Amino acid sequence: MPIRFMKSKIIAGLLAFSALQGCQKVSNIGKDNDTVILTPHTVIASTDEGWLVKTNDGRTFNSMFPPDGYAASMVSAAGSNVIMLKSRIFYSDNNGKNFNPSTYLDFNPKPWRYWVFDCPAHKRTYMASKIGNGVAYSEDGGITWKEDKKWQANTSPNVMITSFAQLLNNAVFAFNDDYNVLYRRDNVDDNWNAVVVEGVFPSASAYFLTSNNTDLFIVDYNGFGGAWYSLNEGVNWTKFGVGSLPTSGTEKFVGAASGASGTLAVATENDVYFANTSSSFVKANTGLDIGTKISGITAKYNVYKDGNRVNFLYIATSKGVYRSDDNGFSWDKVSFNEYNTAYTAIY
């Protein structure tokens, strides 16, 4: 399991891990204007050798945990801690210096990142589980986990949650891909209540849920059903035009992220596709190296003094980490030198 030795080149780059949710304040000596970043973003990525790295600006990378030969399939914040999935769930409560195994074994991993969701508004981390209605939560940074038993009356025992998302109004949504059922929780002490969907909704396949500030999206991991969006918190759903998006089932849709209202980037194993609300997808591989394989995508924000939020998208690939400053339409490689390697997970 993860080991604690460190190569000399990694020791030199190891910095204290903080501000997973962007709580670290940036020093802006001599500045007092709306360009001051109050809340910077943090990206964590894992290489195929199990090396965890981070960046707060998409330009400077630092080592968190040395390679141990075991690739992580999931990495996430859990409050101020870091968690990752290798053979089991591991957590770090000391800025990534080492990881310890969690005793919780009833997690229900999915091939998409969204089965784990850190929710600062609820002071919890949610996770898909094999118990009850499929939600476990941690209030201590991923060290211990509890079954979430707060569900509306008569919730079917067959509903097992498989992905999560949240809107800027702090409403948290949980989705089941077997039956395409959506649940909502507005406050941490509320029940999970089913959202009554009106109108057209896709047949169940292997959809995962994601969001931006105001809109919800579901994307079919199997590639057949494409992507759908809701502008009214899950009540009505509309299918994106397919365009060049492959829907023959020959490519898995490994992730999706939206950096601005109404904009969605979908990553398959081989390509990235870009769409605005109601428009068709177009291939958006500008800047990617030929032959790049994609393992995940994530959206991040910088929050400025005036409240403005500037978004970025990042993808983890076989040829490094790439960033998009235009909501996923084009990409720039941001990992270089020893950090320019293959990545298997990103948060």
N, C-alpha and C positions, 0 to 999 in steps of 0.2 A: 504494500500500500504506500501512500505518499511518504517519501523519506526526507530526512532533514539535512542531508549534505548539501553544500553549496559550492558551485564552481567559482573560481576566483573572479571571473569576469562578471558573474551575477552578483556577488557580494558587493562589488563596486557600485552596482546600479540599484541596490535595494534601498527603497525609501519607505518611510512610515506610511501605512495605508490608512487613508481617512477620506471622509466626504464621499462615501459611496452614493449617497443620494444628493450630492451637491451641497452639503452644509458648510463646506470650507469657504471662508471669505477670502477673496483675493485682495492683497494689499495694493492700493492705488494711491501711493503717497503723492500729495500735491494735486490730486484730482478730486473734484466734487461735482460731477455732472452725470448726465444720463448714459454716458458710455461706460460707466463703471460696472463691471460684472459682479453682481452680488452672489450668484450661485452658478459656479462653473459645472460643466458636466464631467463625468468619469466613465471611461470605457474599460472593461476588463475582458481579456481574451485569453484563451488557453490554446497552446500549440499541440500538435500531434504527439509530442513527447511529454505532455503534462506540465509544461512551463506556463505559469500564470504571469501575465504582464498587464500593465495599466497605462493609460494616458489621460490627461485632463484637457488636452488641447488638440489632439490629433496630430501632433508634431513631435513631441518628446515622449518616448516610452521609457518605463522603468520596470525592473523586475520585481515581482511580488513573491513568487515561490519557485524554487528551482525545478528543472525537469526530473521526473522520476520514472519515465518510460511508460506511463499510463495516461492515455489521452482522456480528457474530460469531455463528456457529452453535454453537460450543462454547467454553467457558472452564473451566479447571481449574487446581488446584495441580499442581506438579511438583516435589516436594521443597519447597525454599524459594523456588522460582521460580513464575512464572505462565505458562501456555500458553493459546493460543486458536487457533481455526480461523477464518480468513477465506478468502482464495483459496488459502492454504497454512497450515501450522503456523508460528506465531510464538511466540517465547519472550521473557520479560523476566527478566533476572538482576540488575536494579538497582531493585527495589521498584516496578516498573511505570512508571518514568520514560520508558522507551522500549522498543519491541519490535523484535526482529530475526528475520528469516526463518530457519527451520531448513532445512538442506540435505536433510532426509529427505522424500521425495516419495511413498513407498509406503504411506502411511496409507490406511485403508479406512473413511471416515466413514459413520456410520449416522444415521438421523433421530432416534435417541434419544441421551441424554447418556452412557450407560453403556459406550460403546465406548472411552472413556478412563478409566483408573482409577489414581489415585495411591495407592501402597501404602507408607507409612512403615515398616511391619514388615519389608518386603523391601528398603527403601531404593531403590525403583524406581518408575517410572511405567510402567504397561502401556497398550498401545494396539492396537486392531485394525489389522491391516496386510494387504497384498496378497501377502505373501511367506510361503512355508512353510505352516505351519498357522495363520497369521493372527494371530500375536502378535509385536509388537515391544516393546522396553523401553528406557527411558532411565535411566541412573544419574547423570546430570549435570544434572538439572532441565529436561529437554526439549531440550537443545542438540543432542545426538547420539542416534541410535537404533540398536539392534541387533536382528537376528532372534533370536527365542527358539527354540532348537533342542532343548530338553530335553523330550522327549515319550516316553511309554511306547512300547515296541516295537510295531511294526505299526499305529501310528496312521494312519488313512486320510489321504492327501494332499488329499482333498476337504473335510476338516473345516477350516473357517476360522472362528476365534473372532470373535464380534460383540458380546459384552458381558461385563462382569466384576462380581464382588461379593465381599465379605469378611465373615466373622463375627467376633465379639469374641474368639474363640479363635485368631484370625489365619489360619485356613484361607482361602485365596483360591480362588474358583471362576471358571471361564471357560465360556461357553456359546456354542454354535453354533446359529443360528436356522434354518438350512437343513434340518438333520436332528434338531434338538432333542437335541443331545448335550452332556453336562455333564462338565467336567474339574475336577480339584482339585489344588492344590499347597499343602502345609503349611509348607514352608520354602523359602527362595529357591533353594537348590541342588537341590531335588527335581525330578523329572520332573513334567510335567502328566500325571495319571493319570485315566482315565475312571471316572466314578462309575457303578456298576451300579445302574440304576433298577429298582425292583420295583413291580409292580402297574400301575395305570392311569397313563398319561402322554399329554398331548395330541398330536394330529397337528401336524406342522410348519406354521408360518404365518410370522409375523415376531415371535417372542417375544423380549423382552429380559429380562435377569436383574437383580434387585436384592435387597437384604437389610436386615434390622435386626440386632440383636446376636446373635440365636440362630436366626433363620428365614430361609429363602430364598424368593423369589417370582419367578415369571415372568409377564409380562403381554404380551398380544398387541397389538402396535402397530397392526395392521390392524383391531382391534376385534371380530373374530369369536369368538375363543376365550376372551375374558374374562381372568381372573387365577387363578393356581394358587399353592399354598404347600406348603412342605416343612418339617416340624418335626424331621427327622432328617438334615440336611445333604445333602439331595438324593436320598436312597434311595427314599423314598415321597412321592408328590405327591397333593394333594387340590384339587379345583376349588372356589373360592369360589362361594357362591350368587350368581346374577346380580343379582337384585333390580331396581333401576332402572338398572343399568349398561347402556348402549346396546351391543348386540352385533350390529347389522345391517350393520356395516361402513361406515356413513355418517360416522362420526367416528373420527379417529385418536387412539390413546391415547399422548399425548406423553410421559408419564412416570409414575412411581410412587415412593412413598417411605414408609417405616415408621419412626415415631419411638419405638415401644415394641414389646415382644414381642407378636406376634400381631395387630398392628394395621396396616392398610394403607390408604393414600390413593392413589387413581388419578386422574390428571389427563387428561382428554380435551382437545381443542381448545377446548371451550366450557364445560366444567363440571368440578367435582371431586366424587369419590365416596369414601365412607368405609365401611370394613368391619372387623369383628373376625374373627378366625380362625373359619372354618366358617359365618359368617353372611353374609347377602346385603348387597349394597351399597345405600347410601342416598345421595341427592344431598346434597352438603355445600357449598352455595354461600353460606351465611350470611356476610354481610360483604363479598361481592364486588360490585363495581359491575355494573349491568346492561350486557350486551353485551361483557363482558370476554373476551378471547381469551387462552388460556394457551399458553405456549411451553415451560415446564419447571418441575420441582419438585425440591427437595433437602431432605435431613434434616440437622440439625446438633445438636450436644450441647454443653452446659457440663458440665465435670467439677469436682466440689467436693472439698474437702479430705478428706471422709470417704469418697470414692470414688463417691458418688452421681452419676448422670448424668441431667441434665434436658434433655429433647429439645424441639426446635422444628422445624417445617416451613416452608419458604418456597416461593412460586411466583413465577415471572416472567411478567408479563402485558402486554397492550396498554395497561393503565391503571395500571401501576406494579408495585411489589413488595408482596406480602402475606405475613403470617406467621400461623401457627396455633400456639397453645399447648396445644391439646387433640387433638394427633395427626392433625389434618386435618379435624375435624368443623366448625369455624368458622374464620373468617379476619378479620384486621384489616390494613388498609393501613398500611404503615410508611414509604413513600417520599412525600415532600412537597416543595413548592416546585420547584426546578429538577430534583430527582430524581424527580418525579412524571411519568414519561414512559413510552414503550413499551419493553419489554425483550424480547430475543430469546434470551438464554442465561443460565443461572444455575448456580452451583456452591456 
